[in-house]
Amino acid sequence: MTAKGIIIIEAVQANRSSICTTIFQTVLLTCCDNLTSTVGPIQIWGNNALTSMAGLDNLNSIGDGLSISHENALINLAGLDNLTSIGGDLDLENNPALTSLAALGNLNSIGGSLTIMVNDSLTNLGQVFTHLCSVNI
């Protein structure tokens, strides 16, 4: 399945209970199980219960950018293991619990810029971008 518009996964409004918020966030990524590509960007931010990208396991290309920011519980990007290309920018910002980018190991093309900043627990990029052939700045 290919999504043609922008995909935004953001925090539920503050007036909902934490249990409802957790269920809502889990359902959002689970409903993307059959997503293999997008024409537009994916923006994920402010989901305090999100610990990985599980549910996006079949995603192999994003036509525009990928932005993941302000995910306080995000530990790793597991679920993005099959992602090979991003047509726009890749922005990973302000994810304080993020410790690993290993799931991006198959990424070979970024059509825009690569920004990795203020991810305080991320201390080593390791061998993550060994397949990356191009980044356009």
Contact map, one row per residue, 1 for C-alpha under 8 A:
11100000000000000000000000000000011110000000000000000000000000000000000000000000000000000000000000000000000000000000000000000000000000000
11110000000000000000000000000000001111100000000000000000000000000000000000000000000000000000000000000000000000000000000000000000000000000
11111110000000000000000000000000001011110000000000000000000000000000000000000000000000000000000000000000000000000000000000000000000000000
01111100000000000000000000000000000001110000000000000000000000000000000000000000000000000000000000000000000000000000000000000000000000000
00111110000000000000000000000000000001111000000000000000000000000000000000000000000000000000000000000000000000000000000000000000000000000
00111111000000000000000000000000000000111110000000000000000000000000000000000000000000000000000000000000000000000000000000000000000000000
00101111100000000000000000000000000000011110000000000000000000000000000000000000000000000000000000000000000000000000000000000000000000000
00000111110000000000000000000000000000000111000000000000000000000000000000000000000000000000000000000000000000000000000000000000000000000
00000011111000000000000010010000000000000111101000000000000000000000000000000000000000000000000000000000000000000000000000000000000000000
00000001111100000000000000000000000000000011111000000000000000000000000000000000000000000000000000000000000000000000000000000000000000000
00000000111110000000100010000000000000000000111100000000000000000000000000000000000000000000000000000000000000000000000000000000000000000
00000000011111010000100100000000000000000000001000000000000000000000000000000000000000000000000000000000000000000000000000000000000000000
00000000001111110000000000000000000000000000000000000000000000000000000000000000000000000000000000000000000000000000000000000000000000000
00000000000111111000000000000000000000000000000000000000000000000000000000000000000000000000000000000000000000000000000000000000000000000
00000000000011111000000000000000000000000000000000000000000000000000000000000000000000000000000000000000000000000000000000000000000000000
00000000000111111101100000000000000000000000000000000000000000000000000000000000000000000000000000000000000000000000000000000000000000000
00000000000001111111100000000000000000000000000000000000000000000000000000000000000000000000000000000000000000000000000000000000000000000
00000000000000011111110000000000000000000000000000000000000000000000000000000000000000000000000000000000000000000000000000000000000000000
00000000000000001111111000000000000000000000000000000000000000000000000000000000000000000000000000000000000000000000000000000000000000000
00000000000000011111111100000000000000000000000000000000000000000000000000000000000000000000000000000000000000000000000000000000000000000
00000000001100011111111110000000000000000000000010000000000000000000000000000000000000000000000000000000000000000000000000000000000000000
00000000000000000111111111000000000000000000000010000000000000000000000000000000000000000000000000000000000000000000000000000000000000000
00000000000000000011111111100000000000000000000000000000000000000000000000000000000000000000000000000000000000000000000000000000000000000
00000000000100000001111111110000000000000000000000000000000000000000000000000000000000000000000000000000000000000000000000000000000000000
00000000101000000000111111111000000000000000001011000000000000000000000000000000000000000000000000000000000000000000000000000000000000000
00000000000000000000011111111100000000000000000001000000000000000000000000000000000000000000000000000000000000000000000000000000000000000
00000000000000000000001111111110000000000000000000000000000000000000000000000000000000000000000000000000000000000000000000000000000000000
00000000100000000000000111111111000000000000000000000000000000000000000000000000000000000000000000000000000000000000000000000000000000000
00000000000000000000000011111111100000000000000000001111000000000000000000000000000000000000000000000000000000000000000000000000000000000
00000000000000000000000001111111100000000000000000000111000000000000000000000000000000000000000000000000000000000000000000000000000000000
00000000000000000000000000111111110000000000000000000010000000000000000000000000000000000000000000000000000000000000000000000000000000000
00000000000000000000000000011111111000000000000000000011000000000000000000000000000000000000000000000000000000000000000000000000000000000
00000000000000000000000000001111111000000000000000000011110000000000000000000000000000000000000000000000000000000000000000000000000000000
10000000000000000000000000000011111100000000000000000001011000000000000000000000000000000000000000000000000000000000000000000000000000000
11100000000000000000000000000001111111000000000000000001011000000000000000000000000000000000000000000000000000000000000000000000000000000
11000000000000000000000000000000011111000000000000000000011110000000000000000000000000000000000000000000000000000000000000000000000000000
11100000000000000000000000000000001111100000000000000000001111100000000000000000000000000000000000000000000000000000000000000000000000000
01111000000000000000000000000000001111111000000000000000000011110000000000000000000000000000000000000000000000000000000000000000000000000
01111100000000000000000000000000000011111000000000000000000001110000000000000000000000000000000000000000000000000000000000000000000000000
00111110000000000000000000000000000001111100000000000000000001111000000000000000000000000000000000000000000000000000000000000000000000000
00001110000000000000000000000000000001111110000000000000000001111100000000000000000000010000000000000000000000000000000000000000000000000
00000111100000000000000000000000000000011111000000000000000001011110000000000000000000000000000000000000000000000000000000000000000000000
00000111110000000000000000000000000000001111100000000000000000000111000000000000000000000000000000000000000000000000000000000000000000000
00000001110000000000000000000000000000000111111000000000000000000011100000000000000000000000000000000000000000000000000000000000000000000
00000000111000000000000000000000000000000011111000000000000000000011111000000000000000000000000000000000000000000000000000000000000000000
00000000011000000000000000000000000000000001111100000000000000000000111100000000000000000000000000000000000000000000000000000000000000000
00000000111100000000000010000000000000000001111111000000000000000000011110000000000000000000000000000000000000000000000000000000000000000
00000000001000000000000000000000000000000000011111000000000000000000001111000000000000000000000000000000000000000000000000000000000000000
00000000000000000000110010000000000000000000001111100000000000000000000111000000000000000000000000000000000000000000000000000000000000000
00000000000000000000000011000000000000000000001111111000000000000000001111000000000000000000000000000000000000000000000000000000000000000
00000000000000000000000000000000000000000000000011111000000000000000000011110000000000000000000000000000000000000000000000000000000000000
00000000000000000000000000000000000000000000000001111100000000000000000001111110000000000000000000000000000000000000000000000000000000000
00000000000000000000000000001000000000000000000001111111100000000000000000011111000000000000000000000000000000000000000000000000000000000
00000000000000000000000000001100000000000000000000011111100000000000000000001111000000000000000000000000000000000000000000000000000000000
00000000000000000000000000001111100000000000000000001111110000000000000000000010000000000000000000000000000000000000000000000000000000000
00000000000000000000000000001101111000000000000000001111111000000000000000000011000000000000000000000000000000000000000000000000000000000
00000000000000000000000000000000100000000000000000001111111000000000000000000011110000000000000000000000000000000000000000000000000000000
00000000000000000000000000000000111100000000000000000011111100000000000000000011010000000000000000000000000000000000000000000000000000000
00000000000000000000000000000000011110000000000000000001111111000000000000000001011000000000000000000000000000000000000000000000000000000
00000000000000000000000000000000000110000000000000000000011111000000000000000001011110000000000000000000000000000000000000000000000000000
00000000000000000000000000000000000111000000000000000000001111100000000000000000001111100000000000000000000000000000000000000000000000000
00000000000000000000000000000000000011111100000000000000001111111100000000000000000011100000000000000000000000000000000000000000000000000
00000000000000000000000000000000000011111000000000000000000011111000000000000000000001110000000000000000000000000000000000000000000000000
00000000000000000000000000000000000001111100000000000000000001111100000000000000000001111000000000000000000000100000000000000000000000000
00000000000000000000000000000000000000011100000000000000000001111110000000000000000001111110000000000000000000010000000000000000000000000
00000000000000000000000000000000000000001110000000000000000001011111000000000000000001011110000000000000000000000000000000000000000000000
00000000000000000000000000000000000000000111100000000000000000001111100000000000000000001111100000000000000000000000000000000000000000000
00000000000000000000000000000000000000000011100000000000000000000111111000000000000000000011101000000000000000000000000000000000000000000
00000000000000000000000000000000000000000001110000000000000000000011111000000000000000000011111000000000000000000000000000000000000000000
00000000000000000000000000000000000000000000111000000000000000000001111100000000000000000000111100000000000000000000000000000000000000000
00000000000000000000000000000000000000000000111101000000000000000001111111000000000000000000011100000000000000000000000000000000000000000
00000000000000000000000000000000000000000000011111000000000000000000011111000000000000000000011110000000000000000000000000000000000000000
00000000000000000000000000000000000000000000001111100000000000000000001111100000000000000000001111000000000000000000000000000000000000000
00000000000000000000000000000000000000000000000111110000000000000000001111111000000000000000001111000000000000000000000000000000000000000
00000000000000000000000000000000000000000000000000110000000000000000000011111000000000000000000011110000000000000000000000000000000000000
00000000000000000000000000000000000000000000000000111000000000000000000001111100000000000000000001111110000000000000000000000000000000000
00000000000000000000000000000000000000000000000000011100000000000000000001111111100000000000000000011111000000000000000000000000000000000
00000000000000000000000000000000000000000000000000011100000000000000000000011111100000000000000000000110000000000000000000000000000000000
00000000000000000000000000000000000000000000000000011111110000000000000000001111110000000000000000000010000000000000000000000000000000000
00000000000000000000000000000000000000000000000000001101111100000000000000001111111000000000000000000011000000000000000000000000000000000
00000000000000000000000000000000000000000000000000000000100000000000000000001111111000000000000000000011110000000000000000000000000000000
00000000000000000000000000000000000000000000000000000000111100000000000000000011111100000000000000000001011000000000000000000000000000000
00000000000000000000000000000000000000000000000000000000001110000000000000000001111111000000000000000001011000000000000000000000000000000
00000000000000000000000000000000000000000000000000000000000110000000000000000000011111000000000000000000011110000000000000000000000000000
00000000000000000000000000000000000000000000000000000000000111000000000000000000001111100000000000000000001111000000000000000000000000000
00000000000000000000000000000000000000000000000000000000000011111100000000000000001111111100000000000000000011100000000000000000000000000
00000000000000000000000000000000000000000000000000000000000011111000000000000000000011111000000000000000000011110000000000000000000000000
00000000000000000000000000000000000000001000000000000000000000111100000000000000000001111100000000000000000001111000000000000000000000000
00000000000000000000000000000000000000000000000000000000000000011110000000000000000001111110000000000000000001111110000000000000000000000
00000000000000000000000000000000000000000000000000000000000000001110000000000000000001011111000000000000000001011110000000000000000000000
00000000000000000000000000000000000000000000000000000000000000001111100000000000000000001111100000000000000000001111000000000000000000000
00000000000000000000000000000000000000000000000000000000000000000011100000000000000000000111111000000000000000000011101000000000000000000
00000000000000000000000000000000000000000000000000000000000000000011110000000000000000000011111000000000000000000011111000000000000000000
00000000000000000000000000000000000000000000000000000000000000000000111100000000000000000001111100000000000000000000111100000000000000000
00000000000000000000000000000000000000000000000000000000000000000001111111000000000000000001111111000000000000000000011100000000000000000
00000000000000000000000000000000000000000000000000000000000000000000011111000000000000000000011111000000000000000000011110000000000000000
00000000000000000000000000000000000000000000000000000000000000000000000111100000000000000000001111100000000000000000001111000000000000000
00000000000000000000000000000000000000000000000000000000000000000000000011110000000000000000001111110000000000000000001111000000000000000
00000000000000000000000000000000000000000000000000000000000000000000000000110000000000000000000011111000000000000000000011100000000000000
00000000000000000000000000000000000000000000000000000000000000000000000000111000000000000000000001111110000000000000000001011000000000000
00000000000000000000000000000000000000000000000000000000000000000000000000011000000000000000000000111111100000000000000000001001000000000
00000000000000000000000000000000000000000000000000000000000000000000000000011100000000000000000000011111100000000000000000000011000000000
00000000000000000000000000000000000000000000000000000000000000000000000000011111100000000000000000011111110000000000000000000001000000000
00000000000000000000000000000000000000000000000000000000000000000000000000001001111000000000000000001111111000000000000000000001100000000
00000000000000000000000000000000000000000000000000000000000000000000000000000000100000000000000000001111111000000000000000000011111000000
00000000000000000000000000000000000000000000000000000000000000000000000000000000111100000000000000000011111100000000000000000000101100000
00000000000000000000000000000000000000000000000000000000000000000000000000000000011110000000000000000001111111000000000000000000101100000
00000000000000000000000000000000000000000000000000000000000000000000000000000000000110000000000000000000011111000000000000000000101111000
00000000000000000000000000000000000000000000000000000000000000000000000000000000000111100000000000000000001111100000000000000000000111100
00000000000000000000000000000000000000000000000000000000000000000000000000000000000011111100000000000000001111111100000000000000000101110
00000000000000000000000000000000000000000000000000000000000000010000000000000000000001111000000000000000000011111000000000000000000001110
00000000000000000000000000000000000000000000000000000000000000001000000000000000000000111100000000000000000001111100000000000000000000111
00000000000000000000000000000000000000000000000000000000000000000000000000000000000000011110000000000000000001111110000000000000000000111
00000000000000000000000000000000000000000000000000000000000000000000000000000000000000001110000000000000000001011111000000000000000000100
00000000000000000000000000000000000000000000000000000000000000000000000000000000000000001111100000000000000000001111100000000000000000000
00000000000000000000000000000000000000000000000000000000000000000000000000000000000000000011100000000000000000000111111000000000000000000
00000000000000000000000000000000000000000000000000000000000000000000000000000000000000000001110000000000000000000011111000000000000000000
00000000000000000000000000000000000000000000000000000000000000000000000000000000000000000000111100000000000000000001111100000000000000000
00000000000000000000000000000000000000000000000000000000000000000000000000000000000000000001111111000000000000000001111111000000000000000
00000000000000000000000000000000000000000000000000000000000000000000000000000000000000000000011111000000000000000000011111100000000000000
00000000000000000000000000000000000000000000000000000000000000000000000000000000000000000000000111100000000000000000001111100000000000000
00000000000000000000000000000000000000000000000000000000000000000000000000000000000000000000000011110000000000000000001111111000000000000
00000000000000000000000000000000000000000000000000000000000000000000000000000000000000000000000000100000000000000000000111111000000000000
00000000000000000000000000000000000000000000000000000000000000000000000000000000000000000000000000010000000000000000000001111100000000000
00000000000000000000000000000000000000000000000000000000000000000000000000000000000000000000000000011000000000000000000001111111000000000
00000000000000000000000000000000000000000000000000000000000000000000000000000000000000000000000000000000000000000000000000011111000000000
00000000000000000000000000000000000000000000000000000000000000000000000000000000000000000000000000000100100000000000000000001111110000000
00000000000000000000000000000000000000000000000000000000000000000000000000000000000000000000000000001111100000000000000000001111111000000
00000000000000000000000000000000000000000000000000000000000000000000000000000000000000000000000000000001111100000000000000000011111100000
00000000000000000000000000000000000000000000000000000000000000000000000000000000000000000000000000000000100000000000000000000011111100000
00000000000000000000000000000000000000000000000000000000000000000000000000000000000000000000000000000000111100000000000000000001111110000
00000000000000000000000000000000000000000000000000000000000000000000000000000000000000000000000000000000011111000000000000000000111111100
00000000000000000000000000000000000000000000000000000000000000000000000000000000000000000000000000000000000110000000000000000000001111100
00000000000000000000000000000000000000000000000000000000000000000000000000000000000000000000000000000000000111100000000000000000000111110
00000000000000000000000000000000000000000000000000000000000000000000000000000000000000000000000000000000000011111100000000000000000111111
00000000000000000000000000000000000000000000000000000000000000000000000000000000000000000000000000000000000001111000000000000000000001111
00000000000000000000000000000000000000000000000000000000000000000000000000000000000000000000000000000000000000011000000000000000000000111
